[in-house]
């Protein structure tokens, strides 16, 4: 190998690393660590249903089950 081929190889490596740098930083940088920690914390959260929510759901269910009277319009 001559020095020209070595220089071309180094330039190609620099170009590839430069093109992939945003992806490399997003997976290994400090922001990535914060995102992973936040995602881990969010995955452990869960919804707590209160008695008030259950009451509202039962009222809505009862209202949906009530019979309705549909008035018909008479045209003269």
Buried (B, 14 or more C-beta within 10 A) or exposed (E): EEEEEEEEEEEEEEEEEEEEEEEEEEEEEEEEEEEEEEEEEEEEEEEEEEEEEEEEEEEEEEEEEEEEEEEEEEEE
